[in-house]
């Protein structure tokens, strides 16, 4: 079963055709998506770098992660719908781009990792966890989310 008909439907939806023909709507949506990218980058990096042992050493990882998670969720609330709208504007192109599929697979992995393993390690970081685990988790998190961002860049500008 091919997903191409769904991608064609997405690209030809009335709302998306209007969005593409608008002088301002597409740039506003893309700007919101980039603001979300800045928020998610900050929310993730501040915790991941702390897990790796860089910066904010006086702050417990669990407190930092709890505070940053609000920003992480807020950024996802912005990025996921705007990203879907951006995808819909050129869905057929995305269908044929291998980097789009890499981005989507990595995005799913990053979300699952962030809200399961990473959350568990950040909440237990000071309670007897092997000191290697926070470093591994921080490195994996940065790698996953960097792959999502870099692949997204190539989706937009192949």
Number of C-alpha atoms within 10 A of each C-alpha: 4 6 9 13 11 13 19 16 13 21 22 17 13 10 13 19 14 14 19 17 10 11 10 10 13 19 14 12 19 16 13 17 23 17 15 23 18 12 21 22 18 16 22 20 17 17 28 25 18 22 28 17 13 11 12 14 10 7 10 15 23 18 13 17 22 15 13 20 18 11 18 21 14 15 23 18 12 19 22 13 13 21 19 13 21 21 21 24 23 19 22 20 16 17 17 11 14 11 19 22 15 15 22 14 12 20 18 13 15 22 15 12 17 21 11 11 12 25 17 13 22 25 16 14 18 14 8 7 12 11 12 10 16 24 18 14 21 23 15 17 24 18 13 19 22 15 17 22 16 12 22 18 14 13 20 13 7 9
